[in-house]
Amino acid sequence: MRSAVVLLMLAAVGAADTLGGQVNDGIERGVAWLKAAQRRDGSFHSGYSAKFPGGTTALAVYALAKSGVARDDPCILAALAHLRARPPAHVYSVATLVLALDALRDPAHDEWIRDLARWLEKHRGDSLWNYGPKSPHETNGIDLSNTQFAALGLWAAERHGHRAPREVWRDLVRSVPDYQEEGGSFRYAPGYRGSGGMTAAGITLLTLGLDRIGSSERDRAWARKAEASLAKGWDFLSREFAVESNPAPAGVEEWVRRDHLYSYLYGIERIAALAKRDRIGEHDWYQEGARFLVAEQDGDGCWRGGVIDTCWALLFLRRATFTATHAAAPPDLPPGAKPVEIPVKPPGEQALDVRRWLMVGPFPDPELKSLDTALLDEARASPRSDDAEGTLRWQDVSQQYCWFRSVGAGRGVGKITYAFTNMHVSQPTRAVLWLEFGDSVRVFLDGKEVHRGGAGRGDPVPVEVNLDVGTHRLLWKLQDGGQGSPFRMRIATRAGGFAASVMPSLEENAAADRNLRYHPEFFTLQQFLDRLPTDENHALGFDTHADVSRAVWTRVEGGGVQWHEKGDAFWWGWRPPAGRDGLALVASAGEAARGLVLRKVRVPDRASFRVTAAPEIAVSKGQGDCRLRLGVFDGRMTWLADGAIQGPTWTTMTGDLAPFAGRTVLLVVECGTEGERWYEYVFLDEASVVPTE
């Protein structure tokens, strides 16, 4: 679920010049990705969700809270509401929920935490823990992994008034050494081989247990055995320490070493914080781990396995255990911590498509020899709309989705077409321009050629550029052999993500209002409220194509907003119910995204917000699996109406605008899926402000 207040919040930092800057940037992008992955019901989903309900959601809350997301953030509140309505019932899930609630530092959750801690005590085995009641793995017996989470949950509950019986900690000290191999590593359960992740678990359990048994018991033989076991565990990690794989004894296969890598890294952060160690053996554990995670992060902001691995990575980078056990902030990275050289990665969803171009052409090129002939002043080109180039004029060509054919393209005759845009840069940036094109092309940046390519039609081509603060001129020269020359450009960081400091624009001013319409996913609702022009015409019935441009459409799947004067078929034969003319089509872009339609208006006295809509009927066949929400944003989000709409009929939803009378606000229509469907398409016949009867 996209945040109600933010369409898509991404990191405000561009290319970081220190490792610390890269870490902060990575945390911001990871948090943005994780919040965007939240489902409409407030939950987070992973491959473990079906077997262990609530666990993934609790882990996400834990990671978000530790990463600085406020406890009253809508994302946190929605997740907690989901967890209260569907209480977890397995050891992993319950223990992680305790850690999440503890991280929120809200006294209102103290009793909830104590109840969960009592649940953990009740469902302990003979001495340690297994998966818990009703688990598909309950018969597997006790294991070190469930035990470490249960112990961490009880440890966190101490800060909220719960005290586990001393026998719980005494049993840990007595039993955990039996899970250690000869070389010092700990195993998950009997019959398994040791690993770095389970060694971190064993060290955690022994550290917590030894700290909580009585002073007289520390001299017992079983306590001395635990102390020796703890030392052997540290010795194993000091010898075998790694961040790119989960350490294991000799002979263990490589795929096993990659298994549970990210949870192992969180385990390293946890034990180093509990033991107050800056180094493990000769290794600066945090700097090495941070460098690895910065390089591994995907362009979209997530890590490797999606929600779960992203949570573990965030918890490591924020040193979650350190901040939980010490009053002071974690120490800074050493001054010599140089930034990671991140390899160029393919562009992710958040790479910015350039959707507006000034284009001029076609110039005749019958023999396909004009690519090297300047048909205009290529070195100094900086056109405006309607500027002339001989008998031709620059045209403003704009689309939500940016595949174009050359202006005036036709079949069988060679042509040359130019396309131009400005790139406004707010801070020095190392960016990657991802180029896709059909026939031959030359690309100029500030008058200098940065790429030349023959017939493309293959994989996107990355072109790295260093951009200083200011406005840069980008010019494409497209050669069309007679079949049309489609092209596309995306701007990304080396990691494939959003290059926040680069904004394409045809205007001299990068903040021009029109950019909000063509790149809506990169702006907040507050920015739309501040910078969109106010629509003085309250009625919006989509009676003409121009009506579409009176609203902002964001997260529209598959291209630009479609409009039909009559009730004709749209894409792939989708049709609206009969009886309405002048329709627009908006689509949600999957479970984790909502299609949005935005309008800025000044609210009159005694008015309502009225939306008439219908789901497409070619696929859903009137199942009513589409959901709409109507809202108002005036600095904070207020939802006025929420409900499923059923086909094959039209549904009118209204919301009372009386509390906003006389104020300029942003009206929001949110379209999304209901149930497990991935896409949902909605026809809108109106989104009007109407007098209240």
ZAMARGU-4260 file (C-alpha; in steps of 0.2 Angstrom, whole numbers, plus 5000, padded with zeros to 4 digits):
<rodrens>
0) 5000/5000/5000 | 5007/5017/4996 | 5007/5029/5010 | 4991/5040/5011 | 5002/5055/5012
5) 5016/5051/5000 | 5014/5044/4982 | 5032/5038/4982 | 5044/5045/4994 | 5062/5041/4989
10) 5079/5046/4996 | 5083/5064/4994 | 5101/5061/4993 | 5110/5058/4977 | 5127/5051/4974
15) 5135/5049/4992 | 5153/5054/4994 | 5156/5044/5010 | 5151/5027/5015 | 5141/5035/5029
20) 5131/5044/5016 | 5128/5029/5006 | 5122/5020/5021 | 5110/5034/5025 | 5104/5034/5007
25) 5102/5015/5007 | 5091/5016/5023 | 5080/5029/5016 | 5077/5019/5000 | 5075/5003/5010
30) 5062/5011/5021 | 5053/5019/5006 | 5052/5002/4997 | 5046/4993/5013 | 5032/5005/5016
35) 5027/5004/4997 | 5026/4985/5000 | 5013/4986/5013 | 4996/4978/5008 | 4980/4987/5009
40) 4975/4978/5025 | 4991/4984/5034 | 5000/4968/5032 | 5017/4963/5024 | 5019/4948/5014
45) 5033/4935/5012 | 5035/4917/5008 | 5033/4913/5027 | 5016/4923/5029 | 5005/4908/5026
50) 5013/4896/5038 | 5017/4910/5051 | 5004/4923/5050 | 5009/4940/5058 | 5028/4936/5058
55) 5032/4946/5042 | 5022/4961/5047 | 5029/4961/5065 | 5047/4960/5057 | 5043/4975/5045
60) 5036/4985/5060 | 5052/4981/5070 | 5063/4987/5055 | 5054/5002/5051 | 5053/5008/5069
65) 5072/5005/5071 | 5075/5015/5055 | 5067/5030/5062 | 5048/5029/5056 | 5037/5037/5069
70) 5026/5026/5079 | 5011/5037/5073 | 5015/5035/5055 | 5000/5028/5045 | 5011/5013/5040
75) 5014/5008/5058 | 4997/5011/5064 | 4989/5000/5049 | 5001/4986/5053 | 4998/4986/5072
80) 4979/4986/5068 | 4981/4971/5057 | 4991/4962/5071 | 4979/4966/5084 | 4965/4959/5073
85) 4975/4943/5069 | 4986/4939/5084 | 5001/4929/5079 | 5002/4911/5087 | 5019/4904/5083
90) 5035/4908/5093 | 5044/4917/5079 | 5029/4928/5076 | 5025/4932/5094 | 5044/4935/5098
95) 5046/4947/5084 | 5030/4956/5088 | 5038/4959/5106 | 5054/4966/5097 | 5043/4977/5086
100) 5032/4984/5100 | 5048/4987/5111 | 5056/4997/5096 | 5041/5009/5096 | 5044/5014/5114
105) 5026/5018/5117 | 5021/5014/5135 | 5003/5011/5129 | 5010/4994/5122 | 5017/4988/5139
110) 5003/4977/5143 | 5002/4969/5126 | 5021/4966/5127 | 5019/4957/5144 | 5004/4947/5138
115) 5015/4941/5123 | 5030/4937/5135 | 5018/4926/5146 | 5013/4917/5130 | 5031/4914/5126
120) 5034/4907/5143 | 5019/4896/5142 | 5024/4888/5126 | 5042/4884/5130 | 5047/4865/5128
125) 5056/4856/5141 | 5070/4869/5142 | 5070/4878/5125 | 5058/4882/5111 | 5051/4875/5095
130) 5039/4883/5083 | 5025/4883/5095 | 5007/4876/5095 | 4997/4873/5079 | 5013/4875/5068
135) 5016/4864/5053 | 5034/4862/5061 | 5029/4858/5079 | 5034/4840/5078 | 5052/4845/5073
140) 5057/4847/5091 | 5066/4862/5099 | 5079/4872/5089 | 5091/4886/5092 | 5083/4898/5080
145) 5066/4898/5088 | 5074/4899/5105 | 5085/4914/5101 | 5069/4924/5096 | 5060/4919/5111
150) 5074/4924/5122 | 5076/4940/5113 | 5057/4943/5116 | 5059/4940/5135 | 5074/4951/5136
155) 5065/4965/5127 | 5050/4963/5138 | 5061/4967/5153 | 5060/4985/5148 | 5041/4985/5150
160) 5039/4977/5167 | 5040/4958/5163 | 5053/4947/5172 | 5055/4929/5166 | 5058/4916/5180
165) 5077/4913/5183 | 5074/4895/5178 | 5071/4900/5160 | 5089/4908/5159 | 5096/4894/5169
170) 5089/4881/5156 | 5097/4891/5142 | 5114/4891/5150 | 5113/4872/5153 | 5106/4867/5136
175) 5113/4878/5123 | 5131/4871/5124 | 5124/4854/5118 | 5121/4862/5101 | 5139/4866/5098
180) 5151/4857/5086 | 5169/4853/5090 | 5175/4868/5080 | 5165/4880/5090 | 5150/4883/5078
185) 5133/4880/5084 | 5120/4870/5074 | 5101/4873/5072 | 5096/4856/5079 | 5104/4839/5081
190) 5108/4832/5064 | 5112/4849/5056 | 5129/4856/5053 | 5134/4872/5061 | 5134/4890/5053
195) 5138/4908/5057 | 5120/4912/5059 | 5117/4899/5072 | 5133/4903/5081 | 5127/4921/5083
200) 5111/4913/5090 | 5121/4902/5102 | 5132/4917/5108 | 5116/4928/5110 | 5107/4915/5121
205) 5123/4911/5132 | 5126/4930/5134 | 5108/4933/5139 | 5107/4918/5150 | 5124/4920/5159
210) 5119/4939/5163 | 5103/4933/5171 | 5107/4918/5182 | 5112/4921/5200 | 5130/4926/5205
215) 5131/4910/5215 | 5126/4899/5200 | 5140/4907/5189 | 5153/4895/5199 | 5143/4879/5195
220) 5151/4867/5183 | 5137/4869/5170 | 5139/4888/5170 | 5158/4886/5168 | 5154/4875/5153
225) 5143/4888/5146 | 5157/4901/5148 | 5169/4890/5138 | 5156/4887/5125 | 5154/4905/5123
230) 5172/4908/5121 | 5173/4894/5108 | 5159/4902/5098 | 5168/4919/5097 | 5183/4910/5092
235) 5174/4902/5078 | 5167/4918/5071 | 5184/4927/5073 | 5192/4914/5062 | 5178/4912/5050
240) 5171/4929/5049 | 5163/4934/5032 | 5149/4946/5026 | 5146/4939/5009 | 5142/4922/5015
245) 5135/4913/5031 | 5151/4905/5038 | 5151/4886/5040 | 5163/4873/5044 | 5174/4865/5031
250) 5164/4854/5019 | 5148/4863/5019 | 5141/4867/5002 | 5142/4885/4995 | 5123/4886/4993
255) 5121/4883/5012 | 5133/4897/5016 | 5122/4909/5006 | 5106/4902/5015 | 5100/4914/5028
260) 5114/4927/5025 | 5104/4942/5029 | 5098/4935/5046 | 5116/4930/5050 | 5121/4948/5047
265) 5108/4954/5059 | 5114/4941/5071 | 5132/4948/5070 | 5125/4966/5074 | 5116/4959/5089
270) 5130/4950/5097 | 5143/4963/5094 | 5131/4976/5102 | 5127/4965/5117 | 5146/4962/5119
275) 5150/4980/5115 | 5163/4974/5102 | 5169/4985/5088 | 5178/4971/5080 | 5176/4952/5078
280) 5194/4945/5077 | 5203/4957/5065 | 5187/4963/5056 | 5178/4979/5058 | 5161/4970/5057
285) 5150/4985/5054 | 5161/4993/5040 | 5163/4977/5031 | 5144/4972/5033 | 5139/4990/5028
290) 5150/4990/5012 | 5142/4973/5007 | 5124/4979/5010 | 5126/4995/5001 | 5133/4986/4986
295) 5120/4973/4986 | 5104/4984/4987 | 5093/4984/4972 | 5089/5000/4963 | 5071/4999/4969
300) 5078/5000/4987 | 5075/4982/4992 | 5087/4968/4996 | 5089/4951/4988 | 5074/4941/4995
305) 5061/4955/4996 | 5053/4960/5013 | 5062/4948/5024 | 5080/4952/5018 | 5076/4971/5017
310) 5071/4970/5036 | 5087/4961/5041 | 5097/4973/5031 | 5089/4989/5038 | 5091/4982/5056
315) 5110/4979/5053 | 5113/4996/5045 | 5104/5005/5059 | 5113/4994/5072 | 5096/4990/5080
320) 5102/4981/5095 | 5115/4994/5099 | 5102/5008/5099 | 5091/4997/5110 | 5104/4993/5123
325) 5114/5009/5124 | 5109/5027/5128 | 5121/5035/5116 | 5121/5034/5097 | 5132/5021/5088
330) 5149/5027/5084 | 5152/5035/5067 | 5161/5026/5054 | 5180/5029/5053 | 5185/5044/5043
335) 5193/5033/5030 | 5177/5024/5026 | 5177/5027/5008 | 5161/5025/4998 | 5157/5009/4989
340) 5160/5008/4970 | 5143/5001/4966 | 5142/4992/4950 | 5130/4998/4937 | 5113/4988/4939
345) 5098/4988/4928 | 5085/5001/4931 | 5072/4997/4943 | 5054/5003/4944 | 5059/5019/4952
350) 5071/5024/4938 | 5064/5040/4930 | 5056/5039/4913 | 5059/5055/4902 | 5041/5057/4896
355) 5042/5075/4888 | 5052/5079/4873 | 5054/5093/4861 | 5055/5085/4844 | 5058/5092/4826
360) 5058/5082/4810 | 5058/5072/4800 | 5072/5079/4789 | 5075/5069/4773 | 5088/5056/4774
365) 5085/5045/4758 | 5102/5037/4758 | 5104/5035/4777 | 5120/5046/4777 | 5114/5061/4787
370) 5119/5054/4804 | 5135/5063/4803 | 5129/5079/4795 | 5123/5093/4807 | 5105/5097/4801
375) 5104/5110/4815 | 5116/5118/4828 | 5119/5102/4838 | 5132/5109/4849 | 5121/5123/4856
380) 5104/5117/4853 | 5092/5124/4867 | 5075/5125/4858 | 5058/5130/4865 | 5041/5124/4859
385) 5037/5131/4841 | 5055/5137/4838 | 5058/5135/4819 | 5072/5124/4810 | 5069/5130/4792
390) 5052/5125/4788 | 5050/5113/4803 | 5046/5118/4821 | 5050/5110/4837 | 5034/5101/4844
395) 5031/5097/4862 | 5028/5078/4862 | 5022/5071/4879 | 5016/5054/4885 | 5014/5045/4901
400) 5024/5030/4894 | 5039/5036/4884 | 5040/5025/4868 | 5039/5037/4853 | 5041/5035/4835
405) 5050/5049/4825 | 5039/5064/4822 | 5031/5062/4805 | 5038/5044/4803 | 5032/5034/4788
410) 5037/5018/4780 | 5050/5016/4766 | 5059/5033/4767 | 5074/5037/4777 | 5073/5051/4790
415) 5082/5060/4804 | 5073/5067/4819 | 5079/5076/4834 | 5073/5075/4852 | 5078/5087/4866
420) 5076/5090/4885 | 5084/5099/4899 | 5091/5090/4914 | 5090/5101/4929 | 5103/5095/4942
425) 5102/5101/4961 | 5118/5093/4967 | 5133/5085/4959 | 5127/5068/4953 | 5134/5052/4944
430) 5120/5046/4934 | 5116/5032/4922 | 5106/5036/4906 | 5098/5020/4900 | 5095/5022/4881
435) 5083/5011/4871 | 5081/5015/4852 | 5077/5007/4835 | 5089/5012/4821 | 5105/5022/4823
440) 5107/5036/4835 | 5119/5049/4842 | 5116/5057/4859 | 5124/5073/4864 | 5126/5080/4882
445) 5129/5099/4882 | 5135/5098/4864 | 5147/5083/4866 | 5143/5066/4860 | 5141/5053/4874
450) 5134/5039/4864 | 5133/5033/4846 | 5124/5017/4842 | 5119/5006/4827 | 5102/4999/4826
455) 5097/4995/4843 | 5081/4985/4847 | 5090/4975/4860 | 5094/4977/4878 | 5094/4995/4885
460) 5111/5003/4884 | 5119/5012/4900 | 5128/5028/4898 | 5136/5035/4913 | 5138/5054/4915
465) 5144/5065/4929 | 5132/5080/4931 | 5137/5096/4939 | 5124/5107/4947 | 5114/5117/4934
470) 5105/5114/4918 | 5112/5102/4906 | 5106/5100/4887 | 5102/5083/4881 | 5099/5080/4862
475) 5095/5064/4853 | 5098/5062/4834 | 5087/5048/4828 | 5090/5039/4811 | 5074/5031/4804
480) 5077/5018/4790 | 5059/5019/4786 | 5051/5008/4799 | 5049/5021/4812 | 5062/5024/4826
485) 5055/5021/4843 | 5066/5027/4858 | 5066/5028/4877 | 5077/5035/4890 | 5077/5032/4909
490) 5088/5041/4922 | 5094/5031/4937 | 5108/5029/4949 | 5122/5016/4947 | 5111/5005/4958
495) 5097/5007/4946 | 5086/5018/4958 | 5079/5035/4957 | 5092/5049/4954 | 5084/5061/4965
500) 5094/5076/4961 | 5091/5075/4942 | 5074/5081/4934 | 5071/5082/4916 | 5061/5097/4910
505) 5057/5107/4894 | 5055/5122/4904 | 5070/5133/4911 | 5063/5131/4928 | 5064/5113/4935
510) 5050/5116/4947 | 5037/5120/4933 | 5020/5114/4938 | 5019/5104/4922 | 5033/5092/4928
515) 5021/5086/4942 | 5009/5080/4929 | 5022/5070/4919 | 5032/5063/4933 | 5019/5062/4947
520) 5026/5047/4956 | 5041/5057/4962 | 5031/5070/4971 | 5022/5070/4988 | 5004/5075/4990
525) 5010/5091/4999 | 5020/5096/4983 | 5004/5093/4973 | 4994/5104/4984 | 5007/5118/4984
530) 5011/5118/4966 | 4996/5112/4955 | 4985/5126/4948 | 4968/5126/4956 | 4954/5119/4945
535) 4940/5133/4945 | 4928/5122/4936 | 4920/5110/4949 | 4912/5098/4937 | 4923/5085/4929
540) 4914/5073/4919 | 4927/5068/4906 | 4916/5074/4892 | 4931/5079/4882 | 4949/5073/4880
545) 4955/5089/4888 | 4946/5085/4904 | 4959/5071/4907 | 4973/5084/4909 | 4963/5093/4923
550) 4968/5079/4934 | 4984/5071/4939 | 4985/5052/4936 | 4999/5042/4945 | 5003/5024/4946
555) 4994/5020/4930 | 4998/5003/4924 | 5003/5000/4906 | 5004/5018/4899 | 4994/5034/4898
560) 4977/5037/4904 | 4964/5032/4890 | 4949/5041/4886 | 4934/5037/4874 | 4920/5048/4869
565) 4908/5034/4868 | 4908/5017/4877 | 4919/5009/4865 | 4931/4995/4870 | 4948/5000/4878
570) 4963/4989/4879 | 4961/4970/4876 | 4943/4972/4873 | 4938/4979/4891 | 4922/4988/4890
575) 4913/4999/4903 | 4894/4995/4907 | 4882/5004/4895 | 4874/5020/4898 | 4888/5033/4900
580) 4899/5043/4887 | 4915/5052/4890 | 4925/5040/4901 | 4943/5038/4907 | 4952/5022/4912
585) 4963/5021/4927 | 4972/5005/4933 | 4980/5000/4949 | 4998/4993/4947 | 4998/4978/4957
590) 4994/4973/4975 | 5007/4985/4982 | 5002/5000/4972 | 4986/5011/4970 | 4980/5020/4955
595) 4977/5038/4960 | 4968/5053/4952 | 4971/5070/4960 | 4963/5087/4958 | 4966/5103/4967
600) 4950/5113/4970 | 4944/5127/4982 | 4929/5119/4991 | 4913/5129/4991 | 4900/5129/5005
605) 4888/5114/5006 | 4897/5103/4994 | 4901/5085/4991 | 4914/5075/4981 | 4905/5064/4969
610) 4914/5050/4959 | 4905/5038/4947 | 4914/5023/4942 | 4913/5005/4936 | 4926/4990/4936
615) 4930/4983/4919 | 4919/4968/4915 | 4929/4958/4902 | 4940/4950/4915 | 4932/4952/4932
620) 4914/4948/4926 | 4906/4959/4939 | 4914/4950/4954 | 4916/4966/4963 | 4934/4964/4966
625) 4938/4983/4964 | 4939/4995/4978 | 4938/5014/4978 | 4943/5027/4991 | 4938/5045/4991
630) 4949/5057/5001 | 4954/5075/5004 | 4972/5080/5008 | 4975/5097/5016 | 4992/5093/5024
635) 4985/5077/5031 | 4975/5064/5023 | 4956/5062/5027 | 4947/5047/5019 | 4928/5051/5015
640) 4922/5035/5008 | 4929/5018/5005 | 4921/5003/4997 | 4920/4989/4984 | 4911/4993/4967
645) 4902/4980/4958 | 4900/4977/4939 | 4892/4977/4927 | 4884/4993/4934 | 4889/5010/4938
650) 4892/5015/4956 | 4892/5033/4963 | 4901/5036/4979 | 4901/5053/4988 | 4910/5061/5002
655) 4905/5076/5012 | 4916/5091/5010 | 4908/5102/5023 | 4923/5102/5035 | 4934/5109/5021
660) 4922/5123/5015 | 4932/5138/5010 | 4949/5129/5009 | 4960/5124/4994 | 4963/5105/4995
665) 4968/5091/4985 | 4954/5078/4981 | 4960/5060/4979 | 4953/5045/4971 | 4962/5029/4975
670) 4959/5013/4964 | 4965/4996/4970 | 4962/4978/4970 | 4951/4968/4981 | 4957/4951/4986
675) 4971/4942/4978 | 4970/4950/4960 | 4985/4959/4954 | 4978/4972/4943 | 4961/4981/4942
680) 4955/4993/4929 | 4942/5006/4933 | 4931/5017/4922 | 4928/5035/4929 | 4913/5044/4922
685) 4915/5059/4934 | 4925/5066/4949 | 4915/5082/4953 | 4912/5094/4967 | 4893/5095/4968
690) 4881/5105/4979 | 4875/5096/4994 | 4856/5093/4992
</rodrens>
